Amino acid sequence: MRRIVAAVLSIILAFTVVVPMTSCDGTESTFISDDVIIRNLVDERFEFVALAFRLGTWFPPLTATSSNYHRRLNARFSRFRDHEAIQAVSQSLTTFMDAFMLASNLEITDYGFALRCWDTYQSDLQLHRDHNMLLSIVDKLNDFHRESNFREFFNNEENQQYFMRLSRDHIRNVYRYINFEWFEQFGLIPDNMHVILMPSLVSGGFGASLRDADDNVHIAYAVLGMGAMEQLWVTIHEFAHSFGNALADQWIDDGNFDFWLLALDTSRRGPRGYEYSRNVRIMAYEYIVRSLTILYMLDNTNQRLDSLFQRDRNLGFRNIAEVFDMLMRYLGRYELIQSD
């Protein structure tokens, strides 16, 4: 089970149910909140660790579609590729998921960052990484943070204006259409569900959660790259990972062989755009999370089930209808089952 520690980003929420409205991606939503705080949703921890990871593995070349922010990143930091911290990160963090996990485990301090204490919360980093090695990486990252003066770069007026513009657009066009109370049935706390925008990430997203000692989700994060910030369903998808992964683990561990075979079939074919497409368990996570996302869209928007199925089939998840029916039986939503 993924236990990814994340820090708290306070966002004040209030909810109002009104007539259908249309979000930025064209989805007609039956929910809208008019009482939200416009604030910066870009997080220094994630931007900094992503920069270190990209410098140590591949630094994307500038293209016609690159933002001015990407150009400033390249101009300011490309000369640090040989820094000791970059070498340490490239040797220890092999995927963007590793980088996200590390960022989630950091706390911002006056001098840079500190590794979060694990006395209260469980973490994949705690389970799969040597603690002393992580402390050494964070020390080197703090050296890089200081020598590159990253905080000054992150906080300069041009970047902060850009971050606020992205945050404002996301909150107005996507965030305010999210029915956070819908997630309570799965154990999430609306006030503890937070979005992080990650402009250095060109596309995609990531779901992160902080779990307490009883293995309950305490904080849920949806981390969104540039291509995902205006997509309602992607935000819902990333939040659903915080509880959907655990349900997939439960089904596999309980011997749900039919579910395992559906995930195995998809992993053999390799959906496009997935770094872990050959990993059966990761495909199992994706199937449950995509089914939960479809359920949210049915409950809170005017989208049709057949079009939702087709979107996932187009991405390579050819067995989505079968897994969705399994989930509806499990949740007692029998009116939505298609195969009977």
Secondary structure as the mmCIF struct_conf table of DSSP 4:
data_model
#
loop_
_struct_conf.conf_type_id
_struct_conf.id
_struct_conf.beg_label_comp_id
_struct_conf.beg_label_asym_id
_struct_conf.beg_label_seq_id
_struct_conf.end_label_comp_id
_struct_conf.end_label_asym_id
_struct_conf.end_label_seq_id
STRN STRN1 LEU A 13 LEU A 13
STRN STRN2 THR A 16 THR A 16
BEND BEND1 VAL A 19 VAL A 19
STRN STRN3 MET A 21 THR A 22
TURN_TY1_P TURN_TY1_P1 CYS A 24 ASP A 25
BEND BEND2 GLY A 26 GLY A 26
STRN STRN4 GLU A 28 SER A 29
BEND BEND3 THR A 30 THR A 30
STRN STRN5 ILE A 32 ILE A 32
BEND BEND4 ASP A 34 ASP A 34
STRN STRN6 VAL A 36 VAL A 36
STRN STRN7 VAL A 42 VAL A 42
HELX_RH_AL_P HELX_RH_AL_P1 GLU A 44 GLY A 56
BEND BEND5 THR A 57 THR A 57
HELX_LH_PP_P HELX_LH_PP_P1 PRO A 60 LEU A 62
TURN_TY1_P TURN_TY1_P2 ALA A 64 THR A 65
HELX_RH_AL_P HELX_RH_AL_P2 ASN A 68 PHE A 77
HELX_RH_3T_P HELX_RH_3T_P1 SER A 78 PHE A 80
TURN_TY1_P TURN_TY1_P3 ARG A 81 ASP A 82
HELX_RH_AL_P HELX_RH_AL_P3 GLU A 84 SER A 92
BEND BEND6 THR A 95 THR A 95
HELX_RH_AL_P HELX_RH_AL_P4 PHE A 96 SER A 104
TURN_TY1_P TURN_TY1_P4 ASN A 105 ASN A 105
STRN STRN8 LEU A 106 THR A 109
TURN_TY1_P TURN_TY1_P5 ASP A 110 TYR A 111
STRN STRN9 GLY A 112 LEU A 115
HELX_LH_PP_P HELX_LH_PP_P2 ARG A 116 CYS A 117
BEND BEND7 ASP A 119 THR A 120
HELX_RH_AL_P HELX_RH_AL_P5 ASP A 124 HIS A 128
BEND BEND8 ARG A 129 ARG A 129
HELX_RH_AL_P HELX_RH_AL_P6 HIS A 131 SER A 148
TURN_TY1_P TURN_TY1_P6 ASN A 149 ASN A 149
HELX_RH_AL_P HELX_RH_AL_P7 PHE A 150 ASN A 155
BEND BEND9 ASN A 156 ASN A 156
HELX_RH_AL_P HELX_RH_AL_P8 GLU A 157 ASN A 173
TURN_TY1_P TURN_TY1_P7 VAL A 174 VAL A 174
HELX_RH_3T_P HELX_RH_3T_P2 TYR A 175 TYR A 177
HELX_RH_3T_P HELX_RH_3T_P3 PHE A 180 PHE A 186
TURN_TY1_P TURN_TY1_P8 GLY A 187 GLY A 187
HELX_RH_3T_P HELX_RH_3T_P4 PRO A 190 ASN A 192
STRN STRN10 MET A 193 LEU A 197
TURN_TY1_P TURN_TY1_P9 PRO A 199 SER A 200
BEND BEND10 LEU A 201 LEU A 201
BEND BEND11 SER A 203 SER A 203
STRN STRN11 GLY A 205 ARG A 211
TURN_TY1_P TURN_TY1_P10 ALA A 213 ASP A 214
BEND BEND12 ASP A 215 ASP A 215
STRN STRN12 VAL A 217 LEU A 224
HELX_RH_3T_P HELX_RH_3T_P5 MET A 226 ALA A 228
TURN_TY1_P TURN_TY1_P11 MET A 229 GLU A 230
HELX_RH_AL_P HELX_RH_AL_P9 LEU A 232 ASP A 253
TURN_TY1_P TURN_TY1_P12 ASP A 254 GLY A 255
HELX_RH_AL_P HELX_RH_AL_P10 PHE A 257 ARG A 269
TURN_TY1_P TURN_TY1_P13 ARG A 272 GLY A 273
TURN_TY1_P TURN_TY1_P14 GLU A 275 ARG A 278
HELX_RH_AL_P HELX_RH_AL_P11 VAL A 280 ASN A 300
STRN STRN13 THR A 301 THR A 301
HELX_RH_AL_P HELX_RH_AL_P12 LEU A 305 ASN A 314
TURN_TY1_P TURN_TY1_P15 LEU A 315 GLY A 316
TURN_TY1_P TURN_TY1_P16 ARG A 318 ASN A 319
HELX_RH_AL_P HELX_RH_AL_P13 ILE A 320 LEU A 331
TURN_TY1_P TURN_TY1_P17 GLY A 332 GLY A 332
HELX_RH_3T_P HELX_RH_3T_P6 TYR A 334 LEU A 336
#
